[in-house]
Amino acid sequence: MRKQRVLIGSESKVAAMLNVTFVRPAMFYINGFSNIPHAKYYYIFLCFIYITTVVGNSFLITVIYLVKTLHTPKYMIVFSLALTDLCGSTALIPKVLDTFLFDRRYIVYEACLSYLFFVWSFALVQSWTLVTMSYDRFIAICLPLRYHNIITKSAVGAILFFVWVFSLSFLAIVVWQINRLSFCGSVVIQSFFCDHGPLYRLACNDTTINSILVNVAIAIIMIIPLIVIALTYVCIAIALSRIASGVERLKALKTCTSHLIVVAIFFLPLVGTNLAAVTSYIHPNARMFNSTMTHTIPSLLNPIIYSLKTEEMVKSIRKLKRRFYTEHCKNKRLRNISSSNKMPSF
């Protein structure tokens, strides 16, 4: 009994020591680019990217919402992608501009974790939304007769709901694991935002779980989505090879071009940066530049691609333009009639 008390007493002492040595800093310092002259011009360029991204994605969302012919499962996915691009850019770029253009590099601990959560949550949603698009194209080309039975609004809604819930839940776990770390040394984050890798490596205690989560994150954001998309396009290629008519083959392939361009824009910089980091030394400035482009350029180009490359979208924009023009002319005539009726008689 006495021995048991001694053991309990020693355990409580160890727990007390751990509580004393546990350090949660009030703030972190975001270092950003190092020794780059005129770096502010780059951040001003990011400002223009953000404005264009907001305008483009807001326009795409508005067109899909207003044109009833676009209320289809396919454009539900495009709507989700545009919303993700808008939210992801808003989570990242304004804070980057505030940090470096106005030299507010210190960020509160809780705000830093929130920053990490939202930026990577939207990146994960974007990745799996592209997988959902590839599934849509796979069913449309490989199982065309069953397309309307499989790809329904409720089915696509359920898939997108799961993608959003899973992404937010996974990043909540990542942030929770960061929150259990002790930061007793440097608080300088060698990145342009509160990035997960540079942040958890500052910790003094065991970061094994965080390292595992990094590998899981790489797998579910980059590797698994790329494999799934590649497999769907292998199946699509096999299905297209069985089509006798070259015209029909080209027409079917044309429906995939927008998605393939978006996939390339999103995944190529991501894969390139990670491969360079694993296989050779990559300068922190180069890594940060590639990372900013990965997080911002796809969101900028996606609405342009889906507005200009998709025939349905071009027709819908023209239809919407005619509708607004007709309504404007009608309102103008009504105003003219009402003003003429109000004119005094002599």
Disulfide bonds with the S-S distance in Angstrom:
Cys112-Cys194 2.07
Cys184-Cys204 1.87
